[in-house]
């Protein structure tokens, strides 16, 4: 049984709120994954503030395989 479903928000061209609701209706927790340089824009902020997501995965390695913890802490803050 799958307990949670994380998706890369920048890859999906769908209504994110509805997508999150469908995941919840399937009995799973919802998570979004953010790339290291992802800007927290209005759509991401709305998902977080409306509690549409249960988990936020902040990836620590970019395409260049370089870990930038300072950038991750900026995203988390």
Residue pairs with C-beta under 8 A, 6 or more apart in sequence:
2 28
3 28
3 29
4 28
4 29
4 30
4 31
4 54
4 55
5 23
5 26
5 28
5 29
5 30
5 31
6 30
6 31
6 32
6 33
6 55
6 57
7 19
7 31
7 32
7 33
8 32
8 33
8 35
9 16
9 32
9 33
9 34
9 38
9 43
9 44
9 47
10 35
10 38
12 19
16 43
16 47
16 52
17 46
17 47
17 50
17 52
20 30
20 47
20 52
20 53
21 52
23 29
23 30
24 30
29 54
29 55
30 52
30 53
30 54
30 55
31 53
31 54
31 55
31 56
31 57
32 44
32 47
32 53
32 55
32 56
32 57
33 57
33 59
34 44
34 56
34 57
34 58
34 59
34 75
35 59
35 62
36 58
36 59
36 60
36 61
36 62
36 68
36 71
36 72
36 75
37 62
37 71
38 44
38 75
40 75
46 52
47 53
48 56
58 72
58 75
58 76
60 67
60 68
60 69
60 72
61 67
62 68
